[in-house]
Amino acid sequence: MIRHEEKETAVSIGLKLFEIFKQGECETAMLMTGDTDIAPALRMVKKYYPKGEIGFLFPYKRKNKELAQMANFSRNIKKERYIQYQFPDPFILSDGASIKKPISW
């Protein structure tokens, strides 16, 4: 059985978010997630950088009311939009090798 497990992804994203605001690298950040594990980092950024704006793009069927309320703005991604942003199938790498998209996608 194949199982996928996230490891510290939200923590890493949260730290990077704080870092880019601290260093003045951006005024507005857009995150694509519906995972509330990012909420503590969002609170921290908003506390120390209240002029910074943070928005969310919620993946299909992943809208999160808590994150939407904390954000300056949010949008939902419709299922039909995903196909528009996928790599071509097959995807040809710079060395000429190709990667084929799984049938289940």
Secondary structure as a PSIPRED ss2 file (coil, helix, strand):
# PSIPRED VFORMAT (PSIPRED V4.0)

   1 M C   1.000  0.000  0.000
   2 I C   1.000  0.000  0.000
   3 R C   1.000  0.000  0.000
   4 H C   1.000  0.000  0.000
   5 E C   1.000  0.000  0.000
   6 E C   1.000  0.000  0.000
   7 K C   1.000  0.000  0.000
   8 E C   1.000  0.000  0.000
   9 T H   0.000  1.000  0.000
  10 A H   0.000  1.000  0.000
  11 V H   0.000  1.000  0.000
  12 S H   0.000  1.000  0.000
  13 I H   0.000  1.000  0.000
  14 G H   0.000  1.000  0.000
  15 L H   0.000  1.000  0.000
  16 K H   0.000  1.000  0.000
  17 L H   0.000  1.000  0.000
  18 F H   0.000  1.000  0.000
  19 E H   0.000  1.000  0.000
  20 I H   0.000  1.000  0.000
  21 F H   0.000  1.000  0.000
  22 K H   0.000  1.000  0.000
  23 Q C   1.000  0.000  0.000
  24 G C   1.000  0.000  0.000
  25 E C   1.000  0.000  0.000
  26 C C   1.000  0.000  0.000
  27 E C   1.000  0.000  0.000
  28 T E   0.000  0.000  1.000
  29 A E   0.000  0.000  1.000
  30 M E   0.000  0.000  1.000
  31 L E   0.000  0.000  1.000
  32 M E   0.000  0.000  1.000
  33 T C   1.000  0.000  0.000
  34 G C   1.000  0.000  0.000
  35 D C   1.000  0.000  0.000
  36 T H   0.000  1.000  0.000
  37 D H   0.000  1.000  0.000
  38 I H   0.000  1.000  0.000
  39 A H   0.000  1.000  0.000
  40 P H   0.000  1.000  0.000
  41 A H   0.000  1.000  0.000
  42 L H   0.000  1.000  0.000
  43 R H   0.000  1.000  0.000
  44 M H   0.000  1.000  0.000
  45 V H   0.000  1.000  0.000
  46 K H   0.000  1.000  0.000
  47 K H   0.000  1.000  0.000
  48 Y H   0.000  1.000  0.000
  49 Y C   1.000  0.000  0.000
  50 P C   1.000  0.000  0.000
  51 K C   1.000  0.000  0.000
  52 G C   1.000  0.000  0.000
  53 E E   0.000  0.000  1.000
  54 I E   0.000  0.000  1.000
  55 G E   0.000  0.000  1.000
  56 F E   0.000  0.000  1.000
  57 L E   0.000  0.000  1.000
  58 F E   0.000  0.000  1.000
  59 P C   1.000  0.000  0.000
  60 Y C   1.000  0.000  0.000
  61 K C   1.000  0.000  0.000
  62 R C   1.000  0.000  0.000
  63 K C   1.000  0.000  0.000
  64 N C   1.000  0.000  0.000
  65 K H   0.000  1.000  0.000
  66 E H   0.000  1.000  0.000
  67 L H   0.000  1.000  0.000
  68 A H   0.000  1.000  0.000
  69 Q H   0.000  1.000  0.000
  70 M H   0.000  1.000  0.000
  71 A C   1.000  0.000  0.000
  72 N C   1.000  0.000  0.000
  73 F E   0.000  0.000  1.000
  74 S E   0.000  0.000  1.000
  75 R E   0.000  0.000  1.000
  76 N E   0.000  0.000  1.000
  77 I C   1.000  0.000  0.000
  78 K C   1.000  0.000  0.000
  79 K H   0.000  1.000  0.000
  80 E H   0.000  1.000  0.000
  81 R H   0.000  1.000  0.000
  82 Y H   0.000  1.000  0.000
  83 I H   0.000  1.000  0.000
  84 Q H   0.000  1.000  0.000
  85 Y H   0.000  1.000  0.000
  86 Q C   1.000  0.000  0.000
  87 F C   1.000  0.000  0.000
  88 P C   1.000  0.000  0.000
  89 D C   1.000  0.000  0.000
  90 P C   1.000  0.000  0.000
  91 F E   0.000  0.000  1.000
  92 I E   0.000  0.000  1.000
  93 L C   1.000  0.000  0.000
  94 S C   1.000  0.000  0.000
  95 D C   1.000  0.000  0.000
  96 G C   1.000  0.000  0.000
  97 A C   1.000  0.000  0.000
  98 S E   0.000  0.000  1.000
  99 I E   0.000  0.000  1.000
 100 K C   1.000  0.000  0.000
 101 K C   1.000  0.000  0.000
 102 P C   1.000  0.000  0.000
 103 I C   1.000  0.000  0.000
 104 S C   1.000  0.000  0.000
 105 W C   1.000  0.000  0.000
